Amino acid sequence: MLSERSFYLSHNPLDSANSFYPTTLFFKDLPLKLSVPRTMSSNFFPGVLPRYKRTLPQDYENLVESLLLSAQKQR
């Protein structure tokens, strides 16, 4: 999400970074606590997150599950 914000800011020089805000998405029954980067204008939103949702759609759930499994295998 940080690289997305950096890309956005490089193409919008009048805007600037403005910290993060906390949010929680639910993956099945597990809460995922996230710090989402924001900008001063509030025009930026990370493309990797579903907008206006607290639960992940099925395709996102599949992606998160495969990422968690691959991270666990690398240990």
Secondary structure, 3 states (H helix, E strand, C coil): CHHHHHHHHHHCCCCCEEEEEEEEEEECCEEEEEEEEEECCCCCCCCCCCCCCCECCHHHHHHHHHHHHHHHHCC
